[in-house]
Amino acid sequence: MRLRLHSLDADQTASAGGGSVRRLNLLLTYGGWRENAFADQLPIILDRIGIRCYRAESGDEASEVIRREHVHIPVIDLSIPMHPVSPRARQSGARAVPAGPRVLQLLRRLEQPPPTIVVRPRQVDPSESARNLADALRDGAFTVLDDPVPIESMLQALERVVRRHYRDHWPAA
């Protein structure tokens, strides 16, 4: 698959005089347990083309990134916990209250809400699936992907966001 997320424009690159490079900021949240998930793979792939990835494993961490950085594209996993989960609690199978919907609401309240990619856990019940999809779209999701997300699907979703919202080139920071 050819990735069409364009690298930096000429007016966005560092000048010979030492100007700073402006980068697209991507917030990655992931509450799953899989190794080599999209949240692990994307920073390796996207850093080379000028996309900075901020990783958050809880609602608290995601909120902090949103307050501190200008996020152009958030990828919000609905199943992330509100607070960081200790390795011991994770091993014991403790389940935390999902914070993804609250993070979506926080993003929606921003002055300029960014186009958001939502990752939702697999749904067993069709009515629950439809309700979760409607809720995510109402909260401003650009697209909704089901976990586990193949890296190719995530890259295609990111490409659509850049093409539709940023006209193939991201804005100056």
C-alpha positions as CSV (number, residue, x, y, z in Angstrom):
1,M,0.0,0.0,0.0
2,R,1.3,3.4,-0.9
3,L,0.9,6.0,1.9
4,R,-0.2,9.4,0.6
5,L,0.2,11.3,3.8
6,H,2.3,14.1,2.4
7,S,5.5,15.1,4.1
8,L,6.0,18.7,5.0
9,D,5.4,21.5,2.5
10,A,8.2,23.8,1.5
11,D,6.7,26.5,3.6
12,Q,6.6,24.2,6.6
13,T,10.1,22.9,6.5
14,A,13.0,24.3,8.4
15,S,14.6,27.2,6.7
16,A,18.4,27.3,6.1
17,G,18.6,29.9,8.9
18,G,17.5,27.4,11.5
19,G,13.7,27.8,11.5
20,S,11.6,25.2,13.3
21,V,9.8,22.4,11.5
22,R,6.0,22.4,12.0
23,R,4.5,18.9,12.4
24,L,1.1,17.3,12.4
25,N,0.4,16.1,15.9
26,L,-1.4,12.8,16.4
27,L,-2.8,11.7,19.7
28,L,-2.8,7.9,20.0
29,T,-4.8,6.2,22.7
30,Y,-5.0,2.4,23.1
31,G,-6.5,0.4,25.9
32,G,-5.9,-3.0,24.5
33,W,-3.4,-5.6,25.5
34,R,-2.1,-6.7,22.0
35,E,1.5,-6.3,21.2
36,N,2.3,-4.6,17.9
37,A,-1.1,-2.8,17.9
38,F,-1.6,0.3,15.7
39,A,-0.5,2.5,18.6
40,D,2.9,0.8,18.7
41,Q,3.4,0.7,15.0
42,L,2.3,4.2,13.9
43,P,5.0,6.3,15.6
44,I,7.7,4.2,13.8
45,I,6.0,4.7,10.4
46,L,4.8,8.3,10.7
47,D,7.7,10.0,12.4
48,R,9.7,9.7,9.1
49,I,7.1,11.9,7.3
50,G,6.8,14.6,9.9
51,I,4.0,13.4,12.1
52,R,4.5,13.6,15.8
53,C,2.7,10.9,17.8
54,Y,1.7,11.4,21.4
55,R,0.8,8.2,23.2
56,A,-1.8,8.1,26.0
57,E,-2.9,5.0,27.9
58,S,-5.6,6.6,30.0
59,G,-8.1,9.3,29.9
60,D,-6.0,11.4,32.3
61,E,-3.0,11.2,30.0
62,A,-5.1,12.0,26.9
63,S,-6.6,15.0,28.6
64,E,-3.1,16.3,29.5
65,V,-1.9,15.9,25.9
66,I,-5.0,17.8,24.7
67,R,-4.4,20.6,27.1
68,R,-0.6,20.8,26.4
69,E,-0.4,20.3,22.6
70,H,-2.4,21.3,19.6
71,V,-3.7,17.9,18.4
72,H,-4.6,17.8,14.7
73,I,-5.9,14.2,14.7
74,P,-6.8,12.2,17.8
75,V,-7.2,8.5,17.7
76,I,-9.4,7.6,20.6
77,D,-9.8,4.0,21.8
78,L,-13.2,3.9,23.6
79,S,-11.9,1.3,26.0
80,I,-9.0,3.3,27.6
81,P,-9.3,3.6,31.4
82,M,-9.8,6.9,33.0
83,H,-6.7,6.5,35.2
84,P,-3.4,4.7,34.6
85,V,-3.7,1.0,35.4
86,S,-0.8,-0.6,37.3
87,P,0.8,-3.7,35.9
88,R,-0.4,-5.7,38.9
89,A,-4.0,-4.6,38.3
90,R,-3.7,-5.4,34.6
91,Q,-2.3,-8.9,35.3
92,S,-5.2,-9.6,37.8
93,G,-7.7,-8.7,35.1
94,A,-9.1,-5.7,36.8
95,R,-11.5,-3.7,34.6
96,A,-11.6,0.0,34.7
97,V,-14.4,2.3,33.7
98,P,-13.8,3.3,30.0
99,A,-12.8,6.9,29.5
100,G,-13.0,7.1,25.7
101,P,-16.4,8.7,25.6
102,R,-15.3,11.4,28.1
103,V,-12.2,12.2,26.0
104,L,-14.5,12.5,22.9
105,Q,-16.6,15.0,24.8
106,L,-13.5,17.0,25.8
107,L,-12.4,17.1,22.2
108,R,-15.9,18.2,21.0
109,R,-15.8,21.2,23.4
110,L,-12.6,22.6,22.0
111,E,-12.8,25.8,20.0
112,Q,-11.9,23.9,16.8
113,P,-12.6,20.2,17.4
114,P,-10.2,18.1,15.4
115,P,-11.3,15.3,13.1
116,T,-11.2,12.2,15.3
117,I,-10.7,8.5,14.6
118,V,-12.5,6.3,17.1
119,V,-11.5,2.7,17.9
120,R,-14.2,0.7,19.6
121,P,-14.1,-2.7,21.1
122,R,-15.7,-5.6,19.2
123,Q,-19.4,-5.6,19.8
124,V,-21.3,-8.8,20.3
125,D,-24.8,-7.3,20.5
126,P,-25.9,-5.7,17.2
127,S,-28.1,-3.1,19.0
128,E,-25.2,-2.2,21.3
129,S,-23.0,-1.9,18.3
130,A,-25.4,0.5,16.6
131,R,-25.8,2.6,19.7
132,N,-22.0,2.9,20.2
133,L,-21.6,3.9,16.6
134,A,-24.3,6.5,16.8
135,D,-22.8,7.9,20.1
136,A,-19.3,8.1,18.6
137,L,-20.6,9.9,15.5
138,R,-22.6,12.3,17.6
139,D,-19.5,13.1,19.6
140,G,-17.7,14.2,16.4
141,A,-16.0,11.0,15.2
142,F,-14.7,11.3,11.6
143,T,-14.7,7.5,11.3
144,V,-15.1,4.5,13.6
145,L,-12.9,1.4,13.4
146,D,-13.4,-1.9,15.2
147,D,-10.6,-3.3,17.4
148,P,-8.3,-5.0,16.5
149,V,-7.4,-2.4,13.8
150,P,-5.1,-3.6,11.1
151,I,-2.3,-1.1,10.5
152,E,-3.4,-0.7,6.9
153,S,-6.9,0.3,7.9
154,M,-5.6,2.9,10.3
155,L,-3.2,4.3,7.7
156,Q,-6.1,4.6,5.2
157,A,-8.3,6.4,7.8
158,L,-5.4,8.8,8.5
159,E,-5.0,9.4,4.8
160,R,-8.7,10.2,4.5
161,V,-8.5,12.7,7.3
162,V,-5.5,14.5,5.9
163,R,-7.1,14.6,2.4
164,R,-10.5,15.8,3.5
165,H,-9.7,18.1,6.4
166,Y,-6.3,19.3,5.6
167,R,-6.4,19.2,1.8
168,D,-3.4,16.8,1.7
169,H,-1.2,19.1,3.8
170,W,-1.5,19.7,7.4
171,P,-1.8,23.3,8.8
172,A,0.9,25.3,10.5
173,A,1.0,24.6,14.2
